Amino acid sequence: MNGTGDPECLGWAGRICALAYQKGHDITYYNLGVRRETSTDIAARWQEEVFRRLPQEGDGRIIFSFGTNDTTLENGKTRVEFEKSIDNTYQILSLAKQYFPVLMVSPSPIAEFEQNSRTAELSQQFASVCHQVSVPYLDVFHPLLVSDIWLHEVAANDGAHPASAGYSELVQLVQNWEAWLSWFQQ
């Protein structure tokens, strides 16, 4: 998420990186999220954009988080077919991990029950793909689905994005994730 709806313009990625920096970790942060993009869009552009920012001789790391836009209905069907989303994820992660350490954070819930059902199913498949390609996967979907703060802010905003407190809820999940923490112990 690129921080849409956040009055501080940080989203969860900006917040988690700011916290890491405050703890003394020397990081440079690039959020390459683009509103409404699907896994197909990301598959087409991620490599060029990452390599422009992270030289291979550096200590780059990548976190991917996508999927909700894939499950959005347009003209009676999802924007990306379920199997194509899974294939995109496999291709993205398999290639990315050849160059950099990679993590994946699940898509998050929105204020629409039917889409959340589709996203939950897709998230489960993303977890399987991550297991298959040995990329750590964090399920934020289910904890956020029962978060009053997340759900209230998403509903009060645009139905898909929270405000500051909602993003902070997501940050709590990431900052306590062993895979994230291990990046700073190396």
BELDADA-V22458 format. One line per field, one symbol per residue. ss: DSSP state (~ for helix, > for strand, _ for the rest). phi: phi as a letter, one per 40 degrees, with the letter a starting at -180 (. if undefined). burial: b if it has 24 or more other C-alpha atoms within 12 Angstrom, else e. A space follows every 10 residues. Layout:
ss->???
phi->???
burial->???
This chain:
ss->__________ ~~~~~~~~~~ ~~________ ________~~ ~~~~~~~~~~ ~~~_______ >>>>____~~ ~_>>__>>__ _~~~~~~~~~ ~~~~~~____ >>>>>_____ __~~~~~~~~ ~~~~~~~~~~ ~~~__>>>__ ~~~~~__~~~ ~~~~~~____ ___~~~~~~~ ~~~~~__~~~ ~~____
phi->.cgdgcccfb fccccccccc cccgccbbbb cbcbdgcbcc ccdcbdcccc ccbbccccbc abbbaahccc cccbfgaccb cdcccccdcd cdcccdccba cbbbbccbcb cbdccccccc ccdccccccc ccbfbdbbcc dccccbcdcd cccccccbgb bcbdcccccc ddcccbcdcc cccbcc
burial->bbbbbbeeeb bbbbbbbebb eeeeeeeebb bbbeeebbbb bbbeebbeeb eeebeeeeeb bbbbbbbbbb bbeeeeebbb bbebbbebbb bbbbebbeeb bbbbbbbbbb beeebbebbb bbbbbbbbbb eebebbbbbb bbbbbebeeb bbbbeeeeeb bbbbbbbbbb bbbbbeeebb eebeee
